[in-house]
Amino acid sequence: MDRKPSTTKAALWMAGWLSLMLIVAVAGRETTRELNVFQIMELRSIIGFVMLYPLVHAAGGFAAMRSARGSHHVARNLVHYAAQICWFFALTLIPLGQVVSIEFTMPIWIAILAAVFLGEHMTFWKICAIVLGLIGVVVIVRPATGTVNPGQLIALAAAVGFGISITLMKSLTRTETTLAIIFWMLVIQTAAGFAPALYFWQWPSATAWVWIVVIAFCGTFSHYCMARAMLYADATVVVPMDFLRVPLSATAGWLLYAERIDLYTALGAILILSGNLLNLKSVAPARAG
């Protein structure tokens, strides 16, 4: 497998991640109007596994998915499952744009975890890029003083969980194939969510089934894109690219839900883009493999 560092390849895989995650956010909001979050997550994992199986079969079947790092897969996916549950719950409590924006406290946790556990270097320019991105998020959200909406705290918990999950994923990419990482994600999360999904089960309408299939496809293969991106660049390079999801979500909110894009949103998007460009520029042209 080609693991030679490449910012261009990482950026292309992240473009796939961005597109699919934006669709998941819209589909998630629509599906939670009818179904419980645990049921959505279970169906997403089961259908995602069916969609992934042809790739598993082509790679050598279940035998090729064997791993000597089972505990790492379990830890990563239990944390990720909890973070996803929080994320979907937050969608039911606060606006989509706010959920995505709060999610971007995630790079703070990733930067610390990647530096401590993965040995990645936190340069001055990488720190500046992350700070610029977070300032852009704050400008867009413009958090009001006073009481904090429980949905905001749930979204923050999701961000912390995603930070831990992505750091563990980066560690797994050093020894595991992208396909194996996604395979174990679906298997472990299906097992983890079976009991609560059964408890809250109700038969979905035809419309809900469509949204569930969309979530399953985009949710499964978005993680494939993220795992591939992690092969070609450090977490502190890959994740700031994800800041683009904030202005993209604002645009989706404007087009689909008539949410106005104001001057603050435009300014925040500029800061986020500037941070990403600064981060990409700071990457050395040649990095030791």
Sine and cosine of phi, psi and omega as CSV:
sin_phi,cos_phi,sin_psi,cos_psi,sin_omega,cos_omega
0.00,0.00,0.71,-0.70,0.02,-1.00
-0.96,0.28,0.92,-0.40,0.02,-1.00
-0.89,-0.46,0.26,0.97,-0.01,-1.00
-0.90,0.44,0.77,-0.64,-0.02,-1.00
-0.82,0.57,0.71,-0.71,0.01,-1.00
-0.42,-0.91,0.94,-0.33,0.03,-1.00
-0.90,0.44,-0.58,0.81,0.00,-1.00
-0.89,0.45,-0.73,0.68,0.01,-1.00
-0.91,0.42,-0.64,0.77,0.04,-1.00
-0.87,0.49,-0.67,0.75,-0.01,-1.00
-0.91,0.41,-0.62,0.79,0.02,-1.00
-0.92,0.39,-0.67,0.74,0.06,-1.00
-0.91,0.41,-0.57,0.82,0.03,-1.00
-0.93,0.36,-0.48,0.88,0.08,-1.00
-0.89,0.46,-0.63,0.78,0.08,-1.00
-0.90,0.43,-0.69,0.72,0.05,-1.00
-0.84,0.54,-0.73,0.68,-0.05,-1.00
-0.87,0.49,-0.73,0.68,-0.04,-1.00
-0.89,0.46,-0.72,0.69,-0.05,-1.00
-0.94,0.35,-0.61,0.79,0.00,-1.00
-0.93,0.36,-0.53,0.85,0.06,-1.00
-0.90,0.43,-0.66,0.75,0.04,-1.00
-0.91,0.42,-0.65,0.76,0.02,-1.00
-0.86,0.50,-0.65,0.76,-0.01,-1.00
-0.88,0.48,-0.70,0.71,0.01,-1.00
-0.93,0.38,-0.72,0.69,0.01,-1.00
-0.89,0.45,-0.61,0.79,0.02,-1.00
-0.90,0.44,-0.68,0.73,0.03,-1.00
-0.88,0.47,-0.67,0.75,-0.03,-1.00
-0.93,0.36,-0.65,0.76,-0.07,-1.00
-0.94,0.33,-0.60,0.80,-0.02,-1.00
-0.94,0.35,-0.14,0.99,0.12,-0.99
-0.92,0.40,-0.41,0.91,-0.11,-0.99
-0.87,-0.49,-0.61,0.79,-0.17,-0.99
-0.91,-0.42,0.41,-0.91,0.07,-1.00
-0.95,0.32,0.52,-0.85,-0.05,-1.00
-0.87,0.50,-0.65,0.76,-0.02,-1.00
-0.89,0.46,-0.63,0.78,0.02,-1.00
-0.93,0.37,-0.66,0.75,0.03,-1.00
-0.87,0.50,-0.71,0.70,-0.02,-1.00
-0.90,0.44,-0.64,0.77,-0.02,-1.00
-0.92,0.38,-0.73,0.68,0.02,-1.00
-0.90,0.44,-0.60,0.80,0.03,-1.00
-0.88,0.48,-0.66,0.75,-0.02,-1.00
-0.94,0.34,-0.69,0.72,-0.04,-1.00
-0.91,0.42,-0.76,0.65,-0.01,-1.00
-0.92,0.40,-0.61,0.79,0.04,-1.00
-0.88,0.48,-0.62,0.78,0.03,-1.00
-0.89,0.45,-0.68,0.73,0.03,-1.00
-0.88,0.48,-0.66,0.75,0.01,-1.00
-0.92,0.39,-0.56,0.83,-0.05,-1.00
-0.99,0.16,-0.40,0.92,-0.15,-0.99
-0.82,0.57,-0.67,0.75,0.03,-1.00
-0.82,0.57,-0.59,0.80,0.04,-1.00
-0.94,0.35,-0.62,0.78,0.04,-1.00
-0.89,0.45,-0.71,0.70,0.00,-1.00
-0.88,0.48,-0.68,0.73,0.00,-1.00
-0.91,0.41,-0.46,0.89,-0.03,-1.00
-1.00,0.08,-0.03,1.00,0.02,-1.00
0.86,-0.51,0.12,0.99,0.05,-1.00
0.98,0.17,-0.22,-0.98,-0.07,-1.00
-0.88,0.48,-0.50,0.87,-0.01,-1.00
-0.88,0.48,-0.55,0.84,-0.01,-1.00
-0.97,0.26,-0.21,0.98,-0.02,-1.00
-1.00,-0.04,0.00,1.00,0.01,-1.00
-0.86,0.50,0.57,-0.82,-0.06,-1.00
-0.62,-0.78,0.60,-0.80,0.08,-1.00
-1.00,-0.01,0.05,1.00,-0.05,-1.00
-0.88,-0.48,0.73,0.69,-0.04,-1.00
-0.85,0.53,-0.65,0.76,-0.01,-1.00
-0.90,0.44,-0.57,0.82,0.04,-1.00
-0.92,0.39,-0.67,0.74,0.04,-1.00
-0.88,0.47,-0.70,0.71,-0.01,-1.00
-0.89,0.46,-0.75,0.67,-0.01,-1.00
-0.87,0.49,-0.73,0.68,-0.03,-1.00
-0.88,0.48,-0.68,0.73,-0.11,-0.99
-0.99,0.16,-0.47,0.88,0.11,-0.99
-0.93,0.37,-0.66,0.75,0.06,-1.00
-0.90,0.43,-0.70,0.72,-0.03,-1.00
-0.91,0.41,-0.63,0.78,0.03,-1.00
-0.88,0.48,-0.73,0.69,0.02,-1.00
-0.88,0.47,-0.64,0.77,0.01,-1.00
-0.91,0.42,-0.65,0.76,0.03,-1.00
-0.90,0.43,-0.65,0.76,0.05,-1.00
-0.86,0.51,-0.73,0.69,0.03,-1.00
-0.87,0.50,-0.66,0.75,-0.05,-1.00
-0.89,0.45,-0.72,0.69,0.01,-1.00
-0.92,0.39,-0.63,0.77,0.06,-1.00
-0.89,0.46,-0.66,0.75,0.00,-1.00
-0.88,0.48,-0.56,0.83,0.03,-1.00
-0.87,0.49,-0.45,0.89,-0.02,-1.00
-1.00,0.08,-0.18,0.98,-0.12,-0.99
-0.93,-0.37,-0.52,0.85,-0.03,-1.00
-0.71,-0.71,0.29,-0.96,-0.03,-1.00
-0.85,0.52,0.49,-0.87,-0.03,-1.00
-0.83,0.56,-0.71,0.70,-0.01,-1.00
-0.87,0.50,-0.59,0.81,0.00,-1.00
-0.95,0.31,-0.63,0.78,0.06,-1.00
-0.86,0.52,-0.76,0.65,-0.04,-1.00
-0.90,0.43,-0.63,0.78,-0.02,-1.00
-0.91,0.41,-0.73,0.69,0.03,-1.00
-0.89,0.46,-0.55,0.84,0.03,-1.00
-0.83,0.56,-0.44,0.90,-0.07,-1.00
-1.00,0.09,0.28,0.96,0.34,-0.94
-0.98,0.21,-0.20,0.98,-0.03,-1.00
-0.79,0.61,-0.69,0.73,-0.04,-1.00
-0.86,0.51,-0.44,0.90,0.06,-1.00
-0.87,0.49,-0.73,0.69,-0.01,-1.00
-0.94,0.35,-0.65,0.76,0.00,-1.00
-0.90,0.44,-0.68,0.73,-0.01,-1.00
-0.86,0.51,-0.69,0.72,-0.01,-1.00
-0.93,0.36,-0.74,0.68,-0.05,-1.00
-0.91,0.40,-0.67,0.75,-0.01,-1.00
-0.91,0.41,-0.61,0.80,0.02,-1.00
-0.94,0.35,-0.66,0.75,-0.07,-1.00
-0.97,0.24,-0.72,0.70,-0.16,-0.99
-0.98,-0.19,-0.43,0.90,-0.04,-1.00
-0.96,-0.29,-0.10,0.99,0.04,-1.00
0.96,0.28,0.31,0.95,0.02,-1.00
-0.97,0.25,0.56,-0.83,-0.07,-1.00
-1.00,0.05,0.75,-0.67,0.08,-1.00
-0.98,-0.20,1.00,-0.08,0.00,-1.00
-0.99,0.16,0.23,-0.97,0.03,-1.00
-0.85,0.52,-0.66,0.75,-0.06,-1.00
-0.95,0.33,-0.56,0.83,0.06,-1.00
-0.91,0.41,-0.65,0.76,0.03,-1.00
-0.89,0.45,-0.68,0.73,0.03,-1.00
-0.88,0.48,-0.65,0.76,0.00,-1.00
-0.89,0.46,-0.69,0.72,0.01,-1.00
-0.91,0.42,-0.68,0.74,0.01,-1.00
-0.89,0.46,-0.70,0.71,0.03,-1.00
-0.86,0.51,-0.68,0.73,0.01,-1.00
-0.89,0.45,-0.68,0.74,0.00,-1.00
-0.93,0.38,-0.61,0.80,0.06,-1.00
-0.89,0.46,-0.65,0.76,0.04,-1.00
-0.87,0.49,-0.64,0.76,0.05,-1.00
-0.89,0.46,-0.71,0.71,-0.01,-1.00
-0.89,0.46,-0.64,0.77,0.01,-1.00
-0.89,0.47,-0.64,0.77,0.00,-1.00
-0.94,0.35,-0.71,0.70,-0.06,-1.00
-0.97,0.26,-0.62,0.79,-0.06,-1.00
0.74,0.67,0.90,0.44,-0.07,-1.00
-0.85,0.52,0.75,-0.66,0.00,-1.00
-0.99,0.13,0.50,-0.87,0.06,-1.00
-0.98,0.21,0.38,-0.93,0.01,-1.00
0.89,-0.46,-0.48,-0.88,-0.06,-1.00
-0.93,0.38,0.57,-0.82,-0.01,-1.00
-0.99,-0.13,0.77,-0.64,0.05,-1.00
-0.91,0.42,0.74,-0.67,0.03,-1.00
-0.81,0.59,-0.53,0.85,0.03,-1.00
-0.88,0.48,-0.54,0.84,0.03,-1.00
-0.93,0.37,-0.64,0.77,0.03,-1.00
-0.92,0.39,-0.62,0.78,0.04,-1.00
-0.91,0.42,-0.66,0.76,0.05,-1.00
-0.90,0.44,-0.60,0.80,0.03,-1.00
-0.91,0.41,-0.66,0.75,0.06,-1.00
-0.87,0.49,-0.63,0.77,0.05,-1.00
-0.88,0.47,-0.66,0.76,-0.01,-1.00
-0.89,0.47,-0.68,0.73,0.03,-1.00
-0.89,0.46,-0.71,0.71,0.01,-1.00
-0.88,0.48,-0.68,0.73,0.03,-1.00
-0.90,0.45,-0.60,0.80,0.03,-1.00
-0.88,0.48,-0.71,0.70,0.03,-1.00
-0.90,0.43,-0.69,0.73,-0.03,-1.00
-0.88,0.47,-0.71,0.71,-0.03,-1.00
-0.92,0.38,-0.60,0.80,0.04,-1.00
-0.90,0.44,-0.68,0.74,0.05,-1.00
-0.92,0.40,-0.57,0.82,0.05,-1.00
-0.89,0.45,-0.68,0.73,0.01,-1.00
-0.86,0.51,-0.65,0.76,0.04,-1.00
-0.89,0.45,-0.66,0.75,-0.02,-1.00
-0.91,0.41,-0.54,0.84,-0.03,-1.00
-0.90,0.43,-0.24,0.97,0.00,-1.00
-0.96,0.28,-0.40,0.92,-0.04,-1.00
-0.77,-0.64,-0.33,0.94,-0.11,-0.99
-0.95,-0.31,0.48,-0.88,0.10,-0.99
-0.97,0.25,0.39,-0.92,0.05,-1.00
-0.85,0.53,-0.67,0.74,-0.03,-1.00
-0.89,0.46,-0.66,0.75,0.00,-1.00
-0.91,0.41,-0.61,0.79,0.02,-1.00
-0.88,0.47,-0.70,0.71,-0.01,-1.00
-0.95,0.31,-0.62,0.79,0.03,-1.00
-0.84,0.54,-0.77,0.64,-0.02,-1.00
-0.94,0.35,-0.49,0.87,0.09,-1.00
-0.87,0.50,-0.73,0.68,-0.05,-1.00
-0.94,0.35,-0.66,0.75,-0.01,-1.00
-0.90,0.43,-0.76,0.65,-0.07,-1.00
-0.93,0.38,-0.66,0.75,-0.02,-1.00
-0.95,0.31,-0.51,0.86,0.10,-1.00
-0.89,0.45,-0.71,0.71,0.01,-1.00
-0.91,0.41,-0.66,0.75,-0.05,-1.00
-0.91,0.41,-0.56,0.83,-0.11,-0.99
-0.99,-0.16,0.02,1.00,-0.11,-0.99
-0.88,0.48,-0.78,0.63,-0.07,-1.00
-0.89,0.45,-0.77,0.63,0.01,-1.00
-0.90,0.43,-0.55,0.83,0.03,-1.00
-0.91,0.41,-0.64,0.77,0.02,-1.00
-0.91,0.42,-0.61,0.80,-0.01,-1.00
-0.91,0.42,-0.65,0.76,-0.07,-1.00
-1.00,-0.09,0.16,0.99,-0.16,-0.99
-0.87,0.49,0.70,-0.71,0.26,-0.97
-0.55,-0.83,0.55,-0.83,-0.10,-0.99
-0.95,0.33,0.82,-0.58,-0.04,-1.00
-0.94,0.34,0.49,-0.87,0.12,-0.99
-0.96,0.28,0.16,-0.99,0.01,-1.00
-0.86,0.50,-0.66,0.75,0.01,-1.00
-0.90,0.44,-0.67,0.74,0.02,-1.00
-0.90,0.45,-0.60,0.80,0.04,-1.00
-0.87,0.48,-0.65,0.76,0.02,-1.00
-0.87,0.49,-0.74,0.68,0.00,-1.00
-0.90,0.44,-0.60,0.80,0.01,-1.00
-0.90,0.43,-0.68,0.73,0.03,-1.00
-0.89,0.46,-0.64,0.77,0.05,-1.00
-0.88,0.48,-0.72,0.70,0.02,-1.00
-0.88,0.47,-0.67,0.74,-0.02,-1.00
-0.88,0.47,-0.74,0.67,-0.03,-1.00
-0.91,0.41,-0.80,0.59,-0.07,-1.00
-0.93,0.37,-0.62,0.78,0.01,-1.00
-0.91,0.42,-0.64,0.77,-0.01,-1.00
-0.94,0.35,-0.78,0.62,-0.12,-0.99
-0.99,0.13,-0.25,0.97,0.17,-0.99
-0.91,0.41,-0.64,0.77,0.03,-1.00
-0.94,0.35,-0.52,0.86,0.12,-0.99
-0.88,0.48,-0.69,0.72,0.02,-1.00
-0.89,0.45,-0.69,0.73,0.00,-1.00
-0.89,0.45,-0.71,0.71,0.00,-1.00
-0.89,0.46,-0.63,0.77,0.04,-1.00
-0.91,0.41,-0.65,0.76,0.03,-1.00
-0.87,0.49,-0.61,0.79,-0.01,-1.00
-0.91,0.41,-0.35,0.93,0.04,-1.00
-0.93,0.36,-0.45,0.89,-0.18,-0.98
-0.96,-0.29,-0.11,0.99,-0.01,-1.00
-0.36,-0.93,0.36,-0.93,0.06,-1.00
-0.89,0.45,0.41,-0.91,0.04,-1.00
-0.85,0.53,-0.60,0.80,-0.03,-1.00
-0.96,0.28,-0.16,0.99,0.14,-0.99
-1.00,-0.09,-0.70,0.71,-0.07,-1.00
-0.92,0.38,-0.74,0.67,-0.16,-0.99
-0.91,0.41,-0.66,0.75,0.04,-1.00
-0.85,0.52,-0.41,0.91,0.10,-1.00
-0.88,0.48,-0.49,0.87,-0.04,-1.00
-0.93,0.37,-0.24,0.97,0.06,-1.00
-0.83,0.55,-0.43,0.90,0.00,-1.00
-0.87,0.49,-0.35,0.94,0.00,-1.00
-0.89,0.45,-0.41,0.91,0.00,-1.00
-0.92,0.40,-0.85,0.53,0.04,-1.00
-0.89,0.45,-0.53,0.85,0.04,-1.00
-0.91,0.41,-0.63,0.77,0.04,-1.00
-0.92,0.40,-0.62,0.78,0.05,-1.00
-0.88,0.47,-0.64,0.77,0.04,-1.00
-0.91,0.41,-0.67,0.74,0.04,-1.00
-0.89,0.46,-0.65,0.76,0.04,-1.00
-0.88,0.48,-0.61,0.79,0.02,-1.00
-0.93,0.37,-0.69,0.73,-0.06,-1.00
-0.96,0.27,-0.62,0.79,-0.13,-0.99
-0.99,-0.13,-0.53,0.85,-0.11,-0.99
-0.83,-0.56,0.24,0.97,0.04,-1.00
0.84,0.54,0.53,0.85,0.07,-1.00
-0.99,0.12,0.81,-0.59,-0.12,-0.99
-0.95,0.30,0.68,-0.73,0.13,-0.99
-0.99,-0.11,0.92,-0.39,-0.06,-1.00
-0.97,-0.26,-0.09,-1.00,-0.03,-1.00
-0.87,0.49,-0.61,0.79,-0.02,-1.00
-0.90,0.43,-0.63,0.77,0.03,-1.00
-0.90,0.44,-0.68,0.73,0.02,-1.00
-0.89,0.45,-0.69,0.73,0.01,-1.00
-0.90,0.44,-0.68,0.73,0.03,-1.00
-0.88,0.48,-0.65,0.76,0.02,-1.00
-0.89,0.46,-0.64,0.77,0.03,-1.00
-0.89,0.46,-0.69,0.73,0.02,-1.00
-0.89,0.45,-0.66,0.76,0.00,-1.00
-0.91,0.43,-0.71,0.71,0.03,-1.00
-0.89,0.46,-0.65,0.76,0.02,-1.00
-0.88,0.47,-0.67,0.74,0.03,-1.00
-0.88,0.47,-0.66,0.75,0.03,-1.00
-0.91,0.42,-0.68,0.73,0.02,-1.00
-0.89,0.45,-0.66,0.75,0.03,-1.00
-0.89,0.45,-0.66,0.75,-0.01,-1.00
-0.91,0.41,-0.68,0.73,0.01,-1.00
-0.91,0.41,-0.60,0.80,-0.01,-1.00
-0.93,0.38,-0.49,0.87,-0.07,-1.00
-0.98,0.22,-0.20,0.98,-0.02,-1.00
-0.97,0.26,0.75,-0.66,0.00,-1.00
-0.90,0.43,0.62,-0.79,-0.01,-1.00
-0.85,0.52,-0.57,0.82,0.01,-1.00
-0.77,-0.63,0.81,-0.58,-0.03,-1.00
-0.83,-0.56,0.63,-0.78,-0.03,-1.00
-0.88,0.47,0.69,-0.72,0.01,-1.00
-1.00,0.08,0.00,0.00,0.00,0.00
